[in-house]
Amino acid sequence: MTSQPGDSPARVAASEPAAIEWERKPKTIDANLKDYDAAYKGFDWKSVEREFDWSKTGKVNVVHEAVDRHAASPRKDKLALAFTDFAGRDERCTFQDLKRLTSRFAHALRQLGVKKGDRVGTFLPRTPELYIAILSINRIGAIPVPLFEAFMEQAVEDRLGDSEAVACVTSPALKGRIPLKKLPKLKRLILVGASGALAPNEASYEQATANAPDWVEPEWLTVDDGLVIHYTSGSTGKSKGALHRQYAMVGHYQTSKWALDLRDDDVYWCTADPGWVTGTSYGIYGPWTLGISSVVIGGRFDPDRWYETIQRYKVTMWYSAPTAYRMLMSAGEAIPKKYDLKSLRHICSVGEPLNPEALKWVKKITGLAPHETWWMTETGMQLICNYRSKDFPIGCTGKPFPGTYATVVNDQGRELPPGELGHLVVKPGWPSMMKEIWRNPVKYQEYFRIPGWYVSGDSAYRDEQGYLWYQGRADDVIKTAGERVGPFEVESALVAHPAVAEAGVIGKPDPVRGHIIKAFVSLRKGHQPSEQLKQDIADFVKNNLAAHAAPREIAFVDKVPKTRSGKIMRRVLRAWDLGQPVGDISTMEE
Ligand code: WT7
């Protein structure tokens, strides 16, 4: 949001060479990726394919690689998942347990008529059943569509409707947000923790798995078959489903090894919910294809619980997000001092740029600087990272992962010299590139609008050393608390409110959340601006879409600025917000 490639051939950051603030990392000689430059030159994805059983058998299913093969190896009694909700539920599950649990539920899904290729929603709080459900859906070759627990009716309808899901695994508390009447394809709800009578279209997870077999052979697939669909927001239209292929596991595996630096004795904590891509690529597929022990916690964010998690499970590798680090930072230094965080040996960050203050603060309390990983829902895997064996300038986004090529180009697709701001693009063909935008080839093509490149929508520049520096979104997508929110979706939710005539939405910079959502709203005749009405409008979005998509600030305006063709001029809204000149408004309607 800070810069617009194409606006001007800006030169950036020439004045301020970022200081490398740490001593050379002496203990990192044991990193999995020891020599980035050598790996970058000599790397071949074929060598990673050989790590998977399917490279020998030709029989592909991620659940075999992530669960069954470990259950048939000395890792069978190794901890796969440790879970606590800090409210009485405390569980541990081995790879062998995971094999049994995901077989049982796979059997239940088949009994309920779910078949290979079908889409199945998961709409659950973060519990072991969510992880089991996703892998069980994979086991029968169906495609999970993970939904974030906080989604309200409109968001749920959009995603289950677009994916034409035939079933959804949910809970009695959440099922009321699934508008069955508007979802004709959705035949089945499977309820975790149901008590009492079930409707004819409902099944109980516990009953359906009670007498199921402990072993169900995976549905054998090809590397091109579906793995997962994640919905994500763009700058226009409803959210779109990024479909990933089974082959994506090749990317998840290798990045988990080289960027997350996971190794066999790690206790790994990915704080992301599987409703977002980080929670599947790096909460399920990456770590478990490597046979790593993972920690998952339920419940709301709470600084004490977070530090306690590290202490209690002796977490060694921690993957989280800038907004979380900033929230921990704002909770103060007294809290981490109460806990033993010395088990940690590596930390990574994703979702938005990690500001230097937050990086330094994490380093202060843990002794370790978080390492950036840049990627997107659509890219499926980390693509630009800082690596454990290599010092990096604070604030940079990193270097392309071996076997991938990311760079900065102008509107014509020509690579720009160091220091020039342009589009952050990637050469297509990395292992986990989305296969399609679910049934929307037009949207898919938009990612390749600069010939020869996947266009991320971010702007960036490259420095003389080859580091890439993220500089902001080039489109109107808002990153709030690390989550991507499309302004159009929020505007659509706003204009459904009876008092709202028109609405325009932007991201407003915020020290903790990165950006907050700010709405400019014009009212229908007969409605008067008031604080009460602001609250009412914000609640309306919260209750229909999702809490994180609700505007935290609302400004009433007489008219929302639009072009003559009716497009909202968010650039003008941003200028209004900052009290800056609005620039060229010759295309604005009268
Ligand atoms: C957008 C993608 C993929 C997991 C989480 C986000 C921003 C992501 C970084 C980073 C600066 C980042 C970009 C990107 N982003 N990681 N390390 N530094 N910006 O996935 O919700 O699909 O969002 O997040 O703007 O395009 P997503």
Residues whose N, C-alpha, C, O or C-beta is under 5 A from the ligand:
A	BS01	WT7	T278 S349 V350 G351 E352 P353 E372 T373 W374 W375 M376 T377 E378 S456 D458 Y470 G482 R484
